[in-house]
Amino acid sequence: MSTFKLPNVNPEVTVTLPSDLQQKELESFPAFKTWISTLKKALDQQAKSEHTSHASPYKLRNIDVQAVDRFGGGKKLGFIKLKAEISNDEGEKLPGSVFLRGGSVAMLLILQPEDVSSASETDKYAILTIQPRIPAGSLSFVEIPAGMLDDSGTFSGGAAKEIAEETGLEIQASELINMTELAIPASTSEDHGEQLQQAIYPSPGGCDEFIPIFLWQKQIPREQLKEWQGKLTGLRDEGEKITLTLARLEDLWKTGARDGKTLGAWALYEGLRREGKL
């Protein structure tokens, strides 16, 4: 166990590290950098006289890093569990248990027969993945595809690989519409001067994860869609971890009701469409 002082913070903040984590690792971990920067910005807003906590502002007192998970045989920092003590001078505290994992992306991928007008909502289908999600206690969790955008801007990760293998579809950055960016302007009065991401936060009570949601739409031959409907049933062959299925877009709010990303994507799609932004 070791400690260090967080730089450029007033009052002084002591960070306690477990034996398997170095200061340099923590300070360079993207999820920690984003989280601490966002938190500092929020705490700074209390200096404004109109802020609800102006009279007795909350302060970050210390950070206790409790555990880390690593990827790639222990080489790459993956997840961090920490507890931040945040209180005001009256001793009132804010909950500070945090699971740090950083951001990811989610995709609402819509297919439609090309013999239908693209301006119509007729015969639209969304691609869903079915895969194990152990934190949810499930081996067959239904959700819209999630992953990351690689350095070239291409959707990547396990779901993207499965989509490419099963359909030949590869999702390029130039074809994507960032729905969260359309719905959440870069600076809004609702942010109260804070620095939140243009993304959804599926579990802000315990996790920093933020997810921009992108839209991708493609028209394909009706026969191709029928073929995929017969092929993409969600049933897994032995050894398969991720499978695909198609859901009617109009039923997506029911089919994917357990998944926050799916509900968020559906709500953004419907809301932006009503406002004429899609």
Residue pairs with C-beta under 8 A, 6 or more apart in sequence:
1 16
1 17
1 18
1 19
2 16
2 17
2 19
2 23
3 14
3 15
3 16
3 17
4 14
4 15
4 17
4 23
5 12
5 13
5 14
5 15
6 12
6 13
6 14
6 15
6 36
6 60
6 63
9 40
9 60
11 59
11 61
13 60
13 61
13 62
13 63
14 62
14 63
15 23
15 26
15 62
15 63
15 64
15 65
16 62
16 63
16 64
16 65
17 23
17 26
17 65
18 65
18 66
18 67
18 68
20 68
21 65
21 68
21 77
21 80
25 77
26 32
26 65
26 80
27 33
29 77
29 80
29 100
30 102
31 80
31 100
31 101
31 102
31 103
31 208
32 80
32 100
34 102
34 103
34 197
34 208
35 98
35 100
35 208
37 195
38 194
38 195
38 196
38 197
39 60
39 84
40 60
41 193
41 194
41 195
42 194
42 195
43 57
43 58
43 59
43 60
45 51
45 192
45 193
45 194
46 53
46 54
46 57
46 58
47 54
47 57
48 54
48 193
51 57
51 192
53 88
56 88
56 89
56 90
56 92
57 88
58 86
58 87
58 88
58 92
58 94
59 86
59 87
59 88
59 89
60 84
60 85
60 86
61 85
61 86
61 87
62 84
62 85
63 82
63 83
63 84
63 85
64 82
64 83
64 84
64 85
65 80
65 81
65 82
66 81
66 82
66 83
67 80
67 81
68 77
68 78
68 79
68 80
68 81
69 78
69 79
69 80
70 76
70 77
70 78
71 77
71 78
78 101
79 99
79 100
79 101
80 99
80 100
80 101
81 97
81 98
81 99
81 100
82 97
82 98
82 100
83 96
83 97
83 98
84 96
84 98
85 93
85 96
86 93
86 94
86 96
87 93
87 94
95 205
97 206
98 206
98 207
98 208
99 206
99 207
99 208
100 207
100 208
101 207
101 208
101 209
102 208
102 209
103 197
103 199
103 209
103 210
103 211
103 212
104 146
104 147
104 148
104 209
104 211
105 146
105 147
105 148
105 149
105 155
105 211
105 212
105 213
105 214
106 144
106 145
106 146
106 211
106 212
106 213
106 214
106 261
106 264
106 265
107 144
107 145
107 146
107 147
107 155
107 159
107 171
107 176
107 213
107 214
107 215
107 216
108 126
108 144
108 179
108 213
108 214
108 215
108 216
108 265
108 266
108 268
108 269
109 126
109 127
109 144
109 145
109 163
109 169
109 171
109 216
109 218
110 124
110 125
110 126
110 127
110 215
110 216
110 217
110 218
110 249
111 124
111 125
111 126
111 127
111 217
111 218
111 219
111 220
111 225
111 228
111 246
112 118
112 122
112 123
112 124
112 125
112 217
112 218
112 219
112 220
112 225
113 123
113 219
113 220
113 221
113 222
113 225
114 219
114 220
114 221
114 222
115 222
116 122
116 123
116 219
118 217
118 219
121 249
121 250
123 225
124 248
124 249
124 250
125 225
125 229
125 246
125 247
125 248
125 249
126 144
126 246
126 247
126 248
126 249
126 252
127 144
127 145
127 163
127 232
127 244
127 245
127 246
128 142
128 143
128 144
128 145
128 234
128 244
128 245
128 246
128 247
128 255
128 256
128 262
129 142
129 143
129 144
129 145
129 146
129 159
129 162
129 242
129 243
129 244
130 140
130 141
130 142
130 234
130 236
130 242
130 243
130 244
130 245
131 140
131 141
131 143
131 158
131 159
131 241
131 242
131 243
132 138
132 139
132 140
132 141
132 241
133 141
133 143
136 258
140 234
141 258
141 259
142 234
142 245
142 255
142 256
142 258
142 259
142 262
143 256
143 258
143 259
143 261
143 262
144 256
144 259
144 261
144 262
144 265
145 155
145 159
145 160
145 163
146 157
146 159
146 211
146 261
147 155
147 156
147 157
147 158
147 159
147 160
148 155
148 156
148 157
149 155
149 156
149 173
150 156
152 173
153 172
153 173
153 174
154 160
154 170
154 171
154 172
154 173
155 170
155 171
155 172
155 176
155 214
158 241
158 242
159 242
160 170
160 171
162 242
162 243
162 244
163 169
163 171
163 244
164 170
166 231
166 232
166 244
167 228
167 232
167 244
169 218
171 216
175 216
175 218
176 214
176 215
176 216
177 214
177 215
177 216
177 278
178 198
178 212
178 213
178 214
178 215
179 213
179 214
179 215
179 265
179 268
179 269
179 272
179 278
180 198
180 199
180 200
180 211
180 212
180 213
180 268
181 198
181 212
182 268
182 272
182 277
182 278
183 268
183 271
183 272
184 198
184 199
186 198
196 210
197 210
197 212
198 212
199 210
199 211
199 212
199 213
200 210
200 211
200 212
200 213
200 260
200 261
200 264
201 209
201 210
201 211
202 209
202 211
202 260
202 261
202 264
203 209
203 260
211 261
211 264
213 261
213 264
213 265
213 268
215 265
215 269
215 278
228 246
229 246
232 243
232 244
232 245
232 246
233 243
233 245
234 243
234 244
234 245
235 243
236 243
247 255
247 256
248 255
252 262
252 265
252 266
253 263
253 266
255 262
256 262
256 263
256 266
257 263
269 278
272 278
